[in-house]
Amino acid sequence: MNDAPDTLVSAAAALAAGRVSSIELTRDCLERVARLNGTLNCFLRVEEEAALAAAAAADAARAAGRRLGPLHGVPIALKDMFYDPARETGSGSQVRAGFHGMRVATVSARLAAAGAVNLGALNMTEFALGPTGHNVHHGACRNPWNPDYIAGGSSSGAGAAVAARLAYGTLGSDTGGSIRGPAAVNGVLGLKPTYGRVSRAGAMPLSWSCDHIGPLARTAADLARLLGVIAGQDPADPTASRRPVPDYEAALDTGVVGLRIGIPGNFYFDGVDADVQRRLDAALATLAAAGAVLVPVEVPDPKSLGELSRAIVYPEAAAAHAHWLRSRPGDYSPQVHARLASGVAIPAPLYLEALQLRPRLLAGFVDSVYARCDVLATPTLALRVPTLAATDVGGGEAMWAVIAALVRCVAPFNYLGVPALSVPVGPDANGLPVGLQLVGRPFAEALLLRVAAAYQRDSDWHEHAPPVAAF
């Protein structure tokens, strides 16, 4: 379709107005997947028959005067980690090839109840443990701006599929940057909500203390629509917050006049690539021109936050995989096996101390940072998007340096559990995207979306499609 809507919200509006049918949009997405997936490798399984049946049902419901919800008939896709007894959920692995969960993931059920049409399962790093998108079992997911470059991880297929216009929105998971990293390198938006804002019931666990579920899409309004559907308490997940879910779309047009955006003077901009810095400066200048006030802030010991995150994630991941590590070690890739095995070596007192420190460090972070600003701004990735070849380092010593560079700016916020959003702000000298990360106090998702929307009103980077999208 040459005149297909370009965003999730505009697609929903076109469907509601009868300007297009769900069957038409779904077929258009499936045709694009058929053309491009051989290059990008972002879908592991395309569920064409089920998707077309769901689209036909959505059209029939609309014809009968029944509105299914705010995503009625909109084609989306899901990372290969959300359980469904009727579908294989392999989590990008060999260990769980052919696995079917006992229950439907809460987020999947909520999307279906809102009328979304699921196109299939998206590629991901094996067991969500890796920031590059390499996968020895299914092949690397590739960046639609240049297939020689990484699509990020672990939600690699989610970021690439949205950027390449294969789906209007996707869901990913974020334990150490796995939504925001792929969003940044693929030139889309990705939101890691506050810990507990979105239920994780029926989603593959990696680290139950640091896992987050969130959306990837092409505009702040799209993210707001998706978050409004999936957020909220859930009896199946005792960590899901009972806090009421606000109308995330209501405040998008409020603007940023007088809003204080904090620019950290320590850690986050240390050693940032000059080309990335140039793009971030331009984006912050755009927000300042829209009325925001840029203020310098000092952020409490971010390096320690990253180390504490690792002290929690690796032991919890090792515990979740203990049985398979003993019985099926050869079914893991070298990198994932090495990272999981490292969790066994972390002493229990260190793990428990990291957990015990978390509430106090979160309170100190909120008090010290948000006394000076309303939103914190950092790079999502402080370096240019690297190539697949440069990051294909297996499970050896070089692996740790690659991982550290890619998660440096994002992992601290998984430990704290605060919301963080990556918004695209333009290309680097190689033509690859740069992401600006916006971070808020707990449950400030509406504010982050409002800032991202303000930036997108005064810029058009989010409207640029990658070269592969023209194929």
Order of alpha helices (4+ residues) and beta strands (2+ residues): alpha-alpha-beta-alpha-beta-alpha-beta-beta-beta-alpha-beta-alpha-beta-beta-alpha-beta-alpha-beta-alpha-alpha-alpha-alpha-beta-alpha-alpha-alpha-beta-beta-alpha
